[in-house]
């Protein structure tokens, strides 16, 4: 993970929120086993319409930190918050802020299947992670 931290640190700069958000996003995808499972979790948690806007090519629908927390559930949120070194409130707030743009960047043509290449079964490529990070932390 040291090499990943170094590369992403160069891309993201020293903004603590950016780095923490990236750790949360990585943990979320890892815990769920890929982006397809993240999508399923968000849909089951009541964020289907918001998710559709993030995947679509129109404006991203905002979600509250509470809505994000409810969609993910307390156990999952606690796991990823602990892995990122933050509390649940900060984790849900950062995810509500950054996850819509991340999903939007993963699906530039409005097709949820585009995000499937970020399935963790084969591991994420360093180049892909760096490119993604540089896009959604602009």
Order of alpha helices (4+ residues) and beta strands (2+ residues): alpha-alpha-alpha-alpha-alpha-alpha-alpha-alpha
